[in-house]
Amino acid sequence: MSIRPSLSTLLVIFFACILAFLGLFAEVFESETPEIDLAQVYANPIPVDELQSLNSVHFTNKHGSFHFENANSTGDLAGPWQMTDPQSLKMKDEVVRKIVDALNVIRVRNFHRLEPINISSFSLDNPTLSLTFENAKGKTFEIKMGLINPIDNSAYISLSTQNQIYQIDPLEIALEAWDLPQLVDSKLLAFSVPDLLEIEVIRPGAGDFKILRKDEGWLDATGAVLNQKKVSDFIERLLDLKSNSILEKLNDAQLGVLQKTVASPVVNFKLVTRNGIRSYRIGEIQTPLEGLGLSGDAKYVFTNDEKMSFSVLGKDQLRVFNLRPQDLK
């Protein structure tokens, strides 16, 4: 009498063979699955070490776009920094360092794929803040901050060097709300003394002079050696030039008067540094300017040829330009 296995028995044997084969396959071809380093996943994604030496920063928020250039040829974050847009003004010394320090302590809560639906959902297609850094090596990094969620007190950022969207604690400083007065200094000139190569001052009707750096010393236009202490004092006085106020939101009539004023300056001077040349003009306001609140001795206006922005000076600020070449010997 022969015993034939039932269909169900054959199916059980068949599946048992498949399981045995798969078990053997997995044993032979098994490869280790790398452990996920959660600490690394949630670490600060900002390459802060690449931002310790910078050439420029471009900054856009609800108040507009601001471009800063480092006047220090070494890229030192202490600068000094020159704003070149929307106005040509000296930046406050601590601004860029504060920005980098705030990025250094970002804490990541979660992350998401950088894909269109998430970009839109987290408002990264219309960011509340964008920062673009160019470091001293010429590398560029862009950071965008989108939705700031007041319910759970979080924000969302993306980086040009990453393919993730990061949910983070809000930045320690509200960069998305910073405006011009929070960024600029009352001092007018941004240059690094070690980078300074030449100063030329032109005073129509009062004489001109030029001084030039040679090695560690300074010479006049004839090649005569100047007194280094007197030159250093002169340079410090230039760095101390301050504005009484910045003239913004000018109407056509006001702008026309100011442009005419600086077209015939009482002082025209030029600074040559390792970063390039910047020219400045100071004009005397002789036509009344309604609506600007100018009073007292605030009757001189300062501008940079690079960008027609205007700052107001008092007469006492012009004393630094009363020097004669022989005064520096």
Secondary structure, DSSP 8 states (H G I E B T S, - for coil): ------HHHHHHHHHHHHHHHHHHHHHHH--------HHHHTS--S-GGGGSBEEEEEEEETTEEEEEEE-STT-BTT--EEEEESS-EEB-TTHHHHHHHHHHT--EEEEEE--HHHHHHTTTTS-SEEEEEEETTS-EEEEEEEEEETTTTEEEEEETT-SEEEEE---SS-GGG--HHHHB-SB-----GGGEEEEEEEETTTEEEEEEEETTEEEETTS-B--HHHHHHHHHHHHT-B-SEEE-S--HHHHHHHHHHHHS-SEEEEEEETTEEEEEEEEE--S--TTS---TT--EEEEETTEEEEEEE-GGGGGGGG--GGGG-
